[in-house]
């Protein structure tokens, strides 16, 4: 481990910056592939997405910046995910995903410094209704 700071200026500069929107069109083929991947043949999922579906609506712009930010820590874990469902997501919906880094926290772990990166994600449909709000914690160590 070097003397390089764990929470870099680059990471600090990402705090509370909104990323997106990233646009996802929910079409039958995408939903079919998703339900096959989670091995859930429930016919209800032909028109409405299953509860785990928002995990496929990835905020790539933010995650790319977080995961590639300069830091001496090289290992990464998904520490936690929390979803709040406000509207169903259906076939034909166009979902806009916005995201932001809300907090950084450094702690000393068993194997040295540990960095917690807390994010929030909002999924809004084409009518302007918020369908899902999410919180994620990513851990670098």
N, C-alpha and C positions, 0 to 999 in steps of 0.2 A: 504494500500500500504506500502510495506517495503522500506528500503533504498537501496534495491538491484538495481544495474544499469539496465536500460531498454535495452541498447545495451551491451550485455554480451561479454566476451572474446570468448565464443563459437560462437556467431554470427559474431563477427569480423573475426574470423578464417575461416569463410565460404566465405568471400569476394573474388571474382574473381577466385574461385576454380571451375574448370569445372567438372560437373557431367555427367555421361553417357559414352557411348551411351546406351540408353534404346531402345530396338528394338520392333517395332510394324509391324506385317504383316497385310496388308489391304486385307481382304478376304470378299467375297460377304455376308456371314452371319453377320459379324461384321458391315458392311456398312448397311445392311438391318435393323438390330437392332437399329443402330444409327438414320436412317431416320424415323423409327417408333417412336423413343423416341422424336424426334423434330417435329413429326407429319407433315412430308413433303413427300408426295407420288410421287413427281416429278420423272418421269422415267429416267431423265438424271442422277439421283443419283444411278443408277444400276452399272455404270462403273466408274464414276468420283465422288469424294467426294464433298459434299456441303461445302460452305464457313465456316461453323461453326465446321466442322469435326476436325480440328487440336486441338480443345479444348479437344478432347477425347484422344489425345496423351500426356498424363500427365507425366511430369518429376518427377516421384515419389521419387527418391533418394534425390533430392534437397528439394522438398516440405516437405518430412518427417523430414529432418534436420531442416528446417526453422520453421515449425509449432510446433516442439517438443523441440526447443532450450530453454534453461533456461532463463526465463524472468518473472518479476512479472505481466506482462500483460497477460490476459487470454482470451480476446475476439478477434475474427479474422474476417476480411472482405476481399473480393476480391475487391480492390479499382479500378482497371482498367485493361483492356486487350486490346492489340493492335496487329494486325496480318498484315504482309506484305506477299502477295502471289507472288511467283516467278515461280513456276511450278505447274501444276495440280497434285493432288494426285489421283492415279487410283487404281482400284482393281488389285491385284497382286504386287503392290509396297511393298517394305520392307523399312520402315521409321526408321531412327536412330534419336533419340532425345537427344540432348545435352543441358545442361542448366547451368546457373551460376547466382549467386547473384552479382549484379553490384554496389549496393549502399544501404546504410542504412541512414535513416534520422529520428531524434527524434524531435518532436514538442510538445508544450503544447496545449492540446485540452480542450474542455469544461469539459470533465470528467477526466482530468489529462493528464499524458504523453501519447503520441501517437507515435508509431513506424511505419515508412514506409519502406518496404523492396522491392527493385526494382530488378526484374530478367529479364534475356533474355533467350530465347529458340530458338534453330535452329533445323529444321526438314530436314533431308537430305535423298534422296532416294537411292536405291541400285546402281544407276549409278554415285553417288557422286554429283548429282545436289541438291543444296539447294532448297527445295520446299516452305518452309514457315519460316519466321523469326517472332518471337513474343516477346513482352515486356509485363510484368505483374507487377502490384503493389499490394502488400498485406499489409494490415493495421492491426496492433495489438494495442489494447487499453485497 
